[in-house]
């Protein structure tokens, strides 16, 4: 179900004019997080993406993000 329907609006009344990010996953760090921590996190994320593990995790939990 779309977000518009969830709040009682007709999704057909809207037009997507700009997509900031099409990913279902977002990660944020506090602005005071040291760069080395963010770099370590990025290295680990890149590693699991390259190994295919990231996609497996997303597929496993996809139903939860759709509300099934």
C-alpha positions as CSV (number, residue, x, y, z in Angstrom):
1,X,0.0,0.0,0.0
2,X,1.3,3.4,-0.9
3,X,2.0,6.1,1.7
4,X,-0.8,8.3,0.2
5,X,-3.3,5.5,0.6
6,X,-2.3,5.0,4.2
7,X,-3.3,8.6,5.0
8,X,-6.5,8.5,2.9
9,X,-5.3,10.2,-0.3
10,X,-5.5,9.0,-3.9
11,X,-2.0,8.2,-5.2
12,X,-3.1,8.9,-8.7
13,X,-3.5,12.6,-7.8
14,X,0.3,12.9,-7.3
15,X,3.2,13.1,-9.7
16,X,6.7,12.2,-8.8
17,X,8.8,15.1,-9.9
18,X,12.1,14.3,-8.2
19,X,13.5,11.2,-6.5
20,X,16.2,11.9,-3.9
21,X,17.1,8.3,-3.3
22,X,15.4,5.1,-4.5
23,X,17.0,2.9,-1.9
24,X,14.9,1.3,0.8
25,X,17.7,1.5,3.2
26,X,19.2,4.6,4.7
27,X,21.9,5.0,7.3
28,X,22.9,8.2,9.1
29,X,25.6,9.1,11.6
30,X,25.7,11.8,14.1
31,X,27.7,14.8,12.8
32,X,30.3,14.3,15.5
33,X,31.0,10.7,14.5
34,X,34.7,10.4,13.7
35,X,35.6,10.0,10.0
36,X,37.5,6.7,10.7
37,X,34.3,5.1,12.1
38,X,32.3,6.1,9.0
39,X,35.2,4.8,6.7
40,X,35.3,1.5,8.6
41,X,31.5,1.2,8.2
42,X,31.7,2.0,4.5
43,X,34.4,-0.6,4.0
44,X,32.3,-3.3,5.7
45,X,29.2,-2.3,3.7
46,X,31.1,-2.3,0.4
47,X,32.5,-5.8,1.3
48,X,29.1,-7.4,2.0
49,X,27.7,-5.7,-1.2
50,X,30.6,-7.2,-3.2
51,X,30.0,-10.6,-1.7
52,X,26.3,-10.6,-2.5
53,X,25.3,-10.8,1.2
54,X,23.7,-7.3,1.2
55,X,21.2,-8.4,-1.5
56,X,20.4,-11.6,0.4
57,X,19.7,-9.7,3.6
58,X,17.4,-7.2,1.8
59,X,15.5,-10.0,0.1
60,X,15.1,-11.9,3.4
61,X,13.5,-8.9,5.1
62,X,11.7,-7.3,2.1
63,X,8.3,-8.4,3.2
64,X,8.7,-6.5,6.5
65,X,9.4,-3.2,4.6
66,X,6.3,-3.7,2.4
67,X,4.1,-4.4,5.4
68,X,3.1,-7.9,4.2
